[in-house]
Amino acid sequence: MNPITEDDIANYLANTPDFFERHAQLLAQVQLTSPHGNRAVSLQERQAEMLREKIKALEHRLMDMVRHGTENVVTADRLQRWTRGLLTTRDARGLPWQIAADLQTLFMIPQAAIKVWDVHADYAGEGYTQGVIEDVRALATSLTTPYCGANAGFDAVNWLGDARAAVSVAMIPLRPEPDAPAFGLLILASPDSQRFHPDMGTDFLERIADLASAALSRLRP
């Protein structure tokens, strides 16, 4: 016969809830080591400690939920103010500059820049259409979602005022339709390596891309 294992004992106790009713004296005899020291505690004390630990973990989770909820409300309010600015502006010519500047101000982003191409001839001479090499256009079109991560020497980083301070970046392609080639690229940058990282969600950035792309349709042929 195979020897009885700890798992066998645990399964037996889990499936025989009346065991301790028949052997109640064991509850008083069992002594365990407290996780908060080397002193011995009774089974009831150990259960109470485990319950307190679970309550503390739930409290931390609740605090995190409240904090994230508050942050989401703040973010939604800023996004609404940014969107309102896009809808109320009458100056189509200065719209790209406004998009980048308002994002930088409202969301406290250290640096932001934007470039667009394939625009109407009336806007072809503006600064935001200049200095875009073909590799950047190809990169923007290849991005199915915003890129978030370390600055790997991207040429678009040179659009920023201080490229050396761009440690982490978010590159957001602008396109008229989901499957269409990109007609622009918005870049956000920070000296904080964790501000934009590969594991962060991009839903919020994708909303920015959709709204900015729609607003910039006024510059398109």
Protein Blocks (a to p, Z undefined) as FASTA:
>chain_A
ZZddfklmmmmmmmmmklmmmmmmlmmmpccddfkbjbdcdfklmmmmmmmmmmmmmmmm
mmmmmmmmmmmmmmmmmmmmmmmmmmmpcblmlmmmmmmmmmmmmnopabacdddehiaf
klmmpmklgoiafklmmmmmmpmbdcedddehiaklmmpmblmlmmbccdddddfbfkbc
cfbdcddddfbfklpcfkbcfklmmmmmmmmmmmmmmmpZZ
